[in-house]
């Protein structure tokens, strides 16, 4: 008996990657790096606050 799949982690990751790529499509390399640094810092703050 097979279970119905309720979520697809791989597809969710691909959707997130497509969204980020679209947001960064027109940016310079420096702007892209700044984006990821800022996102990393924000994530670290969330982790530290938990």
MORAVEN-V866187 format. One record per backbone hydrogen bond with DSSP energy under -0.5 kcal/mol. NH is the residue of the N-H (numbers start at 1). CO is the residue of the C=O. Records with the same first field share a line. If there is no record, write none. Layout:
NH=CO / CO
//
This chain:
9=7
12=8
13=9
14=10
15=11
16=12
17=13
18=14
19=15
20=16
21=17
22=18
23=19
24=20
25=21 / 22
27=24
32=28
33=29
34=30
35=31
36=32
37=33
38=34
39=35
40=36
41=37
42=38
43=39
44=40
45=41
46=42
47=43
48=44
49=45
50=46 / 47
//
